[in-house]
Amino acid sequence: MRIPDSLVEELLSKNGSGTKEQLAELREQEEKEKKPLQDLVIRNNLMTEKELTKLYAAEIEVPFVELNGREIKHDILKQLPERIARQYNAVVFDVDKDGTRQVAMQDPDDIQALNFLQKQLGTDIKVNITTTSLLQAALDQYRGNISSELTKVIADEGEADEGEEIDESDLAEDSPVAQTVNIIIEYGVKAGASDIHIEPREDFVVVRYRIDGLLREANKLPRKMLGSLVSRIKILSNLKIDEHRAPQDGRFKIEVSGLVYALRVSTLPILDGEKVVMRILNESTKPADFTELGFWGTALTVLQQAITQPHGMVLVTGPTGSGKSTTLFSVLSSLNSPNVNISTVEDPIEYHIVGANQVQVNPVAGMTFINGLRALLRQDPNIIMVGEIRDGETADLGVQAALTGHLVFSTLHTNNAATCLPRLLDMGVEPFLIASTVRVIVAQRLVRRLCVDCREQFTPDAILLKHLEDAFHISKNGGAKRIHELEETALKDGIGGAVSDKGSATSQLGSSATSIVRLWKAHEDGCERCNHTGYKGRIGIYEVLENSTEIQKMIVTGSTSESIEKAAIEDGMLTMQLDGFVKALRGQTTIEEVLRVTIQE
């Protein structure tokens, strides 16, 4: 689909999605990069691919269809041979009762493609338009699962021994090893994996994917493939293929279904060989807004107020893999504009923010967090993001930057929001400096989202209600009446979504868990949409601690984290556990998921 630049400008103007200044910048970018304006609009997050395609569809009066490749029946898809479907970027996705074939195309203005499709399928076709990525996902349904694809490729590889020297031809673009790597990565991307693990064992090589926070084994490969597989990944990542005794880190990009993904590669020598882990980062992704991440109510208001201050410090805390980088990516993207200078120092750079100045930590070259931060302060920044505060020197310099008119964002590894403050004290930062600079602390975890297509309601029994009473301290948290009020607020803020018509899970009356009348659980067998797991995607649970006047006094007087947390709760802060509990009542996740990630608290 190629939309004329003039029409792209017109659609942007009608939709109010870009200023004249932004459009002028895009025009300059177009001249330099020689890329279509529509691609730059999507890349710079002025509009999503879906939004732009929908507006274009309305303009040319062709129906827009949101294809779900997994829902297309195979016999219907096969009515158009794969070779033709890929050549003309078109799929048959449905057949009406009168025999009319519903066809989705990327470019309905392609007359040559339309003529050929009519010859192939007959004149009884109805043309629809869809996005490039959705069409690619539908085209991928022609292929089998990962096991069948890998079996087919491995069969072509021959009988090379593990110890045999690797030849250049073994690692060429069209070699079985290269195809194997491509299939492993493509499957990971399409399954929504965050990480791919390639792990050597004594007799075989295991491929595992981390999907929605949990590792799942996908396939076992012959042990003989380990050397060439690792070497191929090293070549892509620009690593040393003859170094097997030391860990290495690299990065490369790949395009899957029209979207660009960056893969952060780490190799590690272990007992049975070299292990490879690849972190998948979608560079085409649009930053999620705060409600999509899971913020609502008071937490959302407090966070929005803190990030619009001209100076101060905002800290995000949680263990590795709790979504801290994603939260900061959304925050910085929301603040990103041509009139502010955003500078970051990160290790590693996970998300690329167009317009921001991002620095990669490199200790070998002397670029540490502290040296990077010192350099950033001489670059006239408005907003600074330090990937992680690891020592007292970095913490002190970050606080000084916040004192001198900069808005500073960073992360810490602590269990909850309140323990973040004593952690800064342990690093040697003066209490009065913490009190006067820290605006807000966000602690977070990620829980799996229930699949909206197959989740189930159930009525909890007395034993479960007693367990909930104890586990979530319902009486201490104001009882079921307060939880009901929180649940209703969450619904108004949009985190309830599809369950808004199901009624409240709590009663207006009562102060204990016995007032809870409904809970949600994952379907035992799941469905096609969630790959039969019962869950699809993840959502954050948060506690947002505002540094109020009362808490500032407690910091200066050296109060414990327990006292600070108690004061924050009395001031309206929800703990992560209670935030998760409300989301479980709203049908977004399950009680088990919330307890899984917060039980240590």
C-alpha positions in Angstrom: 0.0 0.0 0.0 1.5 3.3 -1.1 -0.4 6.3 0.0 0.4 9.6 -1.9 2.2 12.1 0.4 -0.4 14.7 -0.2 -3.1 12.3 1.0 -1.1 11.4 4.0 -0.8 15.1 5.0 -4.6 15.5 4.4 -5.4 12.4 6.6 -3.0 13.7 9.4 -4.7 17.1 9.3 -8.2 15.7 9.4 -7.3 13.4 12.3 -5.4 16.1 14.2 -2.4 13.8 14.6 0.4 16.1 13.8 1.4 19.8 14.0 2.7 21.8 11.1 6.2 21.8 12.7 6.1 18.0 13.0 5.0 17.6 9.4 7.8 19.9 8.2 10.3 17.8 10.2 8.9 14.6 8.5 9.3 16.3 5.1 13.0 17.0 5.8 13.4 13.4 7.1 11.8 12.1 3.9 14.3 14.1 1.8 17.3 12.7 3.7 16.2 9.1 4.1 14.3 8.7 0.8 11.5 6.9 2.6 7.7 7.3 2.0 6.0 9.8 4.2 3.5 7.2 5.5 6.4 5.1 6.8 7.9 8.0 8.7 4.5 8.9 10.2 4.2 5.4 11.6 7.8 5.3 12.8 7.5 8.6 14.6 4.4 7.5 16.3 2.1 10.2 14.9 -0.3 7.5 13.9 -0.3 3.7 14.1 -0.3 1.6 10.9 -3.9 0.5 11.7 -5.1 4.1 12.2 -3.6 5.3 9.0 -4.9 2.3 7.0 -8.4 2.8 8.4 -8.4 6.5 7.4 -7.1 5.6 3.9 -9.8 2.8 3.6 -12.5 5.4 4.4 -11.0 7.8 1.9 -11.0 5.3 -1.0 -14.3 3.7 0.2 -12.9 0.2 0.6 -13.9 -1.8 3.7 -11.1 -2.2 6.3 -10.8 -5.7 7.9 -8.8 -6.5 11.0 -7.5 -9.9 10.0 -6.8 -12.6 12.6 -4.7 -15.1 10.8 -5.3 -17.9 13.3 -9.1 -17.6 12.8 -8.9 -18.2 9.0 -9.9 -21.7 8.1 -7.2 -23.6 6.3 -9.4 -24.8 3.5 -10.6 -21.2 2.8 -7.0 -19.9 2.9 -5.8 -22.6 0.5 -8.3 -21.4 -2.2 -5.5 -19.0 -3.2 -2.2 -20.8 -3.6 0.6 -19.6 -1.3 2.8 -18.5 -4.2 0.1 -16.3 -5.7 -1.0 -15.0 -2.3 2.6 -13.9 -1.5 3.2 -12.5 -5.0 0.1 -10.3 -4.9 -0.1 -9.7 -1.1 -3.7 -11.0 -0.9 -5.5 -13.7 1.1 -9.0 -15.2 1.0 -10.2 -15.1 4.6 -13.9 -15.9 4.4 -16.6 -17.1 2.0 -20.2 -15.7 2.3 -23.3 -17.8 2.0 -23.8 -16.7 -1.6 -20.3 -17.9 -2.5 -18.7 -14.5 -2.5 -15.0 -14.8 -1.5 -13.8 -12.1 0.9 -10.3 -11.1 -0.1 -8.0 -8.9 2.0 -5.3 -7.0 0.2 -2.5 -4.6 1.1 -3.2 -2.4 -1.9 -6.7 -2.6 -3.5 -5.5 -0.1 -6.1 -3.2 -2.7 -7.7 -5.2 -3.3 -10.9 -2.8 -6.0 -12.1 -3.3 -8.0 -8.9 -7.1 -7.5 -9.0 -7.3 -8.8 -12.6 -5.2 -11.9 -11.8 -7.3 -12.6 -8.6 -10.5 -12.4 -10.7 -9.0 -14.9 -13.2 -7.9 -17.2 -10.4 -11.0 -17.0 -8.1 -13.7 -15.8 -10.4 -15.6 -12.5 -10.4 -17.5 -13.2 -7.2 -14.9 -11.6 -4.9 -15.2 -8.7 -2.4 -12.0 -6.7 -1.9 -11.1 -5.4 1.6 -8.0 -3.6 2.8 -5.9 -4.5 5.8 -2.5 -3.5 7.3 0.8 -4.9 6.1 1.5 -6.6 9.4 -1.9 -8.3 9.7 -1.6 -9.5 6.1 1.8 -10.9 6.8 0.5 -12.7 9.8 -2.3 -14.3 7.7 0.3 -15.3 5.0 2.3 -17.0 7.7 -0.7 -19.4 8.3 0.4 -21.2 5.1 3.4 -22.5 7.0 3.4 -25.3 9.6 4.4 -25.1 13.2 8.0 -24.7 14.4 8.6 -28.4 14.8 7.5 -29.3 11.2 9.5 -26.3 9.8 12.7 -27.1 11.7 12.4 -30.9 10.8 12.1 -30.0 7.1 15.2 -27.7 7.3 17.3 -30.0 9.5 16.7 -32.9 7.1 18.4 -30.8 4.4 21.5 -30.2 6.5 23.1 -33.6 6.1 25.1 -35.6 8.7 27.8 -33.2 9.8 29.5 -34.1 13.1 29.6 -31.7 16.0 33.4 -31.5 16.1 33.7 -30.9 12.4 35.1 -27.6 11.4 32.5 -25.1 10.3 32.7 -24.0 6.7 31.7 -20.6 5.3 29.0 -22.3 3.2 27.4 -23.7 6.3 26.7 -20.1 7.5 25.6 -18.6 4.2 22.2 -16.7 4.0 20.5 -19.7 2.2 22.1 -22.5 4.3 20.0 -24.8 6.5 21.6 -23.2 9.6 20.7 -19.7 8.6 17.1 -20.9 7.8 17.0 -22.6 11.2 18.0 -19.4 13.0 15.4 -17.4 11.0 12.6 -19.9 11.9 13.6 -19.9 15.6 13.5 -16.1 15.7 10.3 -15.7 13.6 8.4 -18.2 15.8 9.5 -16.3 18.9 8.3 -13.0 17.4 5.0 -14.4 16.4 4.5 -16.2 19.7 5.0 -12.9 21.5 8.2 -14.1 23.3 10.4 -11.6 25.1 13.4 -13.9 25.1 14.8 -16.9 23.1 17.0 -19.4 24.9 19.2 -21.8 22.9 20.7 -24.1 25.5 23.2 -27.0 24.9 22.6 -30.3 26.8 24.6 -33.4 26.7 22.7 -35.1 23.8 20.7 -32.3 22.2 20.1 -28.5 22.0 16.9 -27.1 23.7 15.1 -24.0 22.3 13.0 -22.3 24.9 10.9 -19.1 24.7 9.9 -16.8 27.5 6.3 -15.9 26.8 4.3 -13.7 29.2 7.1 -14.1 31.8 7.2 -17.9 31.8 9.8 -20.1 30.0 8.3 -22.8 27.6 10.2 -25.5 25.8 9.5 -25.4 22.0 11.9 -27.8 20.4 14.9 -30.0 20.7 17.6 -29.8 17.9 20.4 -32.3 17.2 23.5 -31.7 19.3 25.6 -31.6 16.0 23.9 -28.2 15.1 25.2 -26.3 18.2 28.5 -25.0 16.7 27.1 -23.8 13.4 23.9 -22.4 15.1 25.9 -20.3 17.6 28.4 -19.2 14.9 25.5 -18.0 12.7 24.1 -15.9 15.5 27.5 -14.5 16.4 28.0 -13.5 12.7 24.6 -11.7 12.8 25.6 -10.0 16.1 29.1 -9.0 14.9 30.7 -11.2 17.6 34.0 -13.2 17.5 33.1 -16.7 16.3 36.4 -18.2 17.5 35.9 -17.0 21.1 34.2 -19.8 23.1 35.6 -19.3 26.6 34.3 -15.8 27.4 30.8 -14.3 27.4 30.0 -11.9 24.6 27.2 -9.4 24.0 25.9 -8.1 20.6 22.9 -6.9 18.8 21.3 -7.2 15.3 18.0 -6.3 13.6 15.6 -8.5 11.6 12.3 -7.8 9.8 9.4 -10.1 10.5 6.0 -9.5 8.9 6.9 -6.0 7.9 8.0 -5.0 11.4 11.6 -4.3 12.5 12.8 -6.2 15.6 16.1 -5.6 17.4 17.6 -8.7 19.1 20.0 -8.2 22.0 22.3 -11.3 22.0 24.2 -12.7 25.0 26.5 -15.8 24.8 27.7 -17.7 27.8 30.1 -20.7 28.1 28.4 -23.4 30.2 29.3 -27.0 31.0 27.8 -28.5 27.8 28.8 -25.7 25.4 27.8 -22.1 24.6 24.4 -20.9 25.6 22.7 -18.1 23.7 19.9 -15.8 24.9 18.3 -13.3 22.6 16.1 -10.5 23.9 13.4 -9.5 21.4 12.7 -5.8 21.2 10.0 -4.5 18.8 11.5 -1.3 17.3 8.2 -0.7 15.4 6.1 -0.6 18.6 4.2 2.5 19.6 4.7 3.3 23.3 1.8 2.3 25.4 -0.1 5.0 27.2 -0.4 4.8 31.0 -3.8 3.3 31.1 -2.7 0.5 28.7 0.2 -0.2 31.0 -2.2 -0.6 33.9 -2.1 2.8 35.8 -5.5 4.2 37.0 -7.1 6.3 39.7 -4.9 8.1 42.2 -1.7 6.4 40.9 -2.3 7.7 37.4 -3.0 11.2 38.6 0.1 11.3 40.9 2.4 10.0 38.1 1.1 12.5 35.5 1.6 15.4 37.9 5.1 14.3 38.8 6.4 14.0 35.2 5.1 17.4 34.2 7.1 19.1 36.9 10.1 21.2 35.6 12.6 19.5 37.9 12.8 16.7 40.4 13.4 13.0 40.5 11.1 10.1 39.5 12.2 6.6 40.5 10.9 3.3 39.1 11.7 0.2 41.2 11.3 -3.6 40.9 13.3 -6.7 40.1 14.8 -7.6 36.7 12.0 -8.3 34.1 9.3 -6.3 36.0 8.7 -3.8 33.1 10.7 -0.8 34.4 12.2 0.0 31.0 8.8 -0.2 29.3 7.3 2.2 31.9 10.2 4.7 31.4 9.9 4.3 27.6 6.2 5.3 27.8 7.0 8.2 30.2 9.8 9.6 28.1 7.8 9.2 24.8 4.9 11.1 26.3 7.4 14.0 27.2 9.2 13.9 23.9 8.8 17.0 21.8 11.0 19.2 19.6 11.4 21.8 22.3 12.9 19.6 25.0 16.3 17.9 25.1 15.9 14.3 26.4 19.3 12.6 27.2 19.7 9.1 28.5 22.6 6.8 29.6 21.6 3.2 29.6 23.0 -0.3 29.9 21.8 -1.6 27.5 19.7 0.6 25.3 16.5 -1.4 25.0 14.0 1.0 23.3 15.0 3.5 20.6 13.3 6.9 21.3 13.2 9.1 18.1 14.5 12.5 19.0 16.2 11.5 22.2 20.0 11.4 22.7 20.7 7.9 24.0 24.1 6.8 25.3 25.2 3.2 25.7 27.3 2.4 28.8 30.7 1.0 27.9 33.0 0.5 30.9 35.9 -0.7 28.7 36.0 2.7 27.0 35.4 4.5 30.3 31.7 5.2 29.7 30.2 4.3 33.0 26.9 5.5 34.4 28.6 8.2 36.4 30.9 9.4 33.6 27.9 9.3 31.2 25.8 11.3 33.6 28.5 13.9 34.0 28.8 14.3 30.3 25.0 14.6 29.8 24.9 17.4 32.3 27.2 19.4 30.0 24.9 18.8 27.0 22.1 21.3 28.1 19.5 18.6 28.9 15.9 19.3 30.1 15.2 15.6 30.9 17.7 13.0 32.0 17.2 9.3 32.3 19.9 7.1 34.0 19.3 3.5 33.3 20.0 2.4 36.9 21.4 3.9 40.1 24.0 1.4 41.2 26.2 3.3 43.6 26.3 6.4 45.9 28.2 8.5 43.4 25.6 8.1 40.7 22.8 8.6 43.2 24.4 11.8 44.5 25.0 13.2 41.0 21.4 12.4 40.0 20.0 14.2 43.0 22.3 17.2 42.3 20.9 17.2 38.7 17.4 17.2 40.0 18.3 20.1 42.3 19.7 22.2 39.5 16.6 22.3 37.3 16.5 19.0 35.6 13.8 16.3 35.5 15.6 13.0 36.3 14.3 9.5 35.8 16.0 6.3 37.0 15.5 2.8 38.3 16.5 1.0 41.5 16.2 -2.7 42.5 14.1 -2.7 45.7 11.1 -4.8 46.7 8.6 -1.9 47.0 8.3 1.8 46.8 8.9 2.7 50.5 12.2 0.7 50.7 13.6 2.8 47.9 14.1 5.8 50.2 16.2 4.0 52.8 18.2 2.5 49.9 19.2 6.0 48.8 20.1 6.8 52.4 22.3 3.7 52.4 24.1 5.0 49.3 25.1 8.1 51.3 22.6 10.6 49.9 21.6 13.2 52.5 18.1 12.8 53.9 17.1 16.5 53.2 18.2 16.1 49.6 16.1 13.0 49.1 13.1 14.8 50.7 13.5 17.8 48.4 14.2 16.1 45.1 12.3 12.8 44.9 8.8 13.5 43.5 7.3 10.0 43.2 8.4 6.4 43.4 6.8 3.7 41.2 7.2 0.1 42.3 5.9 -2.5 39.9 5.5 -6.2 38.8 4.1 -7.8 35.7 1.2 -10.3 35.8 -0.2 -12.3 33.0 -3.5 -11.0 31.4 -6.4 -13.3 31.2 -7.5 -14.1 27.7 -10.7 -12.2 27.1 -12.0 -14.8 24.7 -11.9 -17.8 27.0 -11.6 -16.6 30.7 -14.2 -18.0 33.1 -16.2 -16.6 36.0 -16.7 -18.6 39.2 -18.1 -18.1 42.7 -15.5 -18.5 45.4 -16.2 -20.9 48.3 -15.8 -20.1 52.0 -12.3 -21.6 52.2 -11.0 -19.4 49.3 -12.7 -16.3 50.7 -10.9 -16.9 54.1 -7.6 -17.3 52.2 -8.3 -14.0 50.3 -9.1 -12.3 53.6 -5.7 -13.3 55.0 -3.6 -13.0 51.8 -4.8 -9.5 50.8 -5.4 -8.1 54.4 -8.8 -7.0 53.3 -9.9 -5.8 56.7 -6.7 -3.7 57.1 -7.2 -2.2 53.6 -10.6 -0.8 54.5 -12.8 -3.9 53.8 -14.8 -5.0 50.8 -16.7 -1.7 50.7 -13.5 0.3 49.9 -12.4 -2.4 47.4 -15.8 -2.1 45.7 -15.2 1.7 45.4 -11.7 1.0 44.0 -13.2 -1.5 41.5 -15.8 1.0 40.3 -13.1 3.7 39.9 -11.0 1.2 37.9 -13.9 0.6 35.6 -14.4 4.3 35.0 -10.7 4.7 34.2 -11.0 2.1 31.5 -9.1 -0.8 33.1 -12.3 -2.9 33.2 -13.0 -2.8 29.5 -14.8 -5.8 28.4 -16.1 -6.8 31.8 -18.0 -3.6 32.4 -21.3 -5.3 31.6 -20.8 -8.1 34.0 -21.5 -6.2 37.1 -19.4 -5.6 40.2 -17.5 -8.5 41.8 -18.2 -7.0 45.3 -21.2 -5.9 47.2 -21.7 -2.3 48.5 -22.1 -3.8 52.0 -19.8 -5.7 54.3 -16.2 -5.3 55.4 -14.8 -8.7 54.7 -13.9 -11.0 51.8 -17.3 -12.7 52.1 -18.7 -9.7 50.2 -16.9 -10.9 47.1 -19.4 -12.6 44.8 -17.4 -13.4 41.7 -13.8 -14.1 40.6 -12.1 -15.0 37.3 -9.9 -17.9 36.2 -8.1 -19.0 33.1 -9.8 -21.6 31.0 -8.2 -25.0 31.6 -7.6 -25.7 27.9 -7.4 -22.0 26.7 -8.3 -21.2 23.1 -6.6 -20.5 19.7 -6.2 -16.8 20.5 -4.1 -17.5 23.6 -2.3 -20.6 22.3 -4.3 -22.7 24.8 -2.7 -21.2 27.8 -5.6 -19.1 29.1 -3.4 -16.0 29.2 -2.4 -13.5 26.5 0.0 -10.6 27.2 0.9 -9.0 30.5 -0.2 -6.0 32.6 1.5 -4.1 35.3 0.5 -3.9 39.0 1.8 -0.8 40.7 2.2 1.2 43.9 2.9 4.9 43.3 4.3 6.6 46.4 3.9 10.4 46.3 6.6 12.3 48.3 4.1 14.3 50.3 5.0 16.9 53.0 4.3 14.3 55.7 6.6 11.7 54.1 9.3 14.3 53.5 9.3 15.0 57.3 9.6 11.2 57.9 12.6 10.9 55.6 14.4 13.8 57.3 13.8 12.2 60.7 15.0 8.8 59.6 11.8 6.8 59.8 11.7 3.2 58.7 10.4 2.0 55.4 7.4 0.3 57.2 6.4 3.7 58.8 6.7 5.5 55.5 4.6 2.8 53.7 2.0 3.0 56.4 1.8 6.8 56.1 1.6 6.5 52.3 -1.3 4.0 52.5 -3.2 6.3 54.9 -2.6 9.0 52.3 -4.3 7.0 49.6 -1.6 4.8 48.1 -2.6 1.4 46.9 0.0 -1.4 47.5 0.9 -3.5 44.5 -1.0 -6.4 46.0 -4.2 -4.4 46.4 -3.8 -3.0 42.9 -3.5 -6.5 41.6 -6.5 -7.6 43.6 -8.7 -5.0 42.0 -7.5 -6.0 38.5 -8.2 -9.6 39.4 -11.8 -8.6 40.4 -12.1 -6.8 37.1 -11.2 -9.9 35.2 -7.8 -8.7 33.9 -5.8 -11.3 35.7 -6.2 -14.0 38.4 -5.7 -14.0 42.1 -3.0 -16.7 41.6 -1.0 -14.4 39.3 -1.1 -11.5 41.8 0.1 -13.8 44.6 2.8 -15.3 42.4 4.6 -12.0 41.9 3.8 -10.4 45.3 3.9 -13.2 47.8 7.5 -12.3 48.9 6.2 -8.9 50.0 
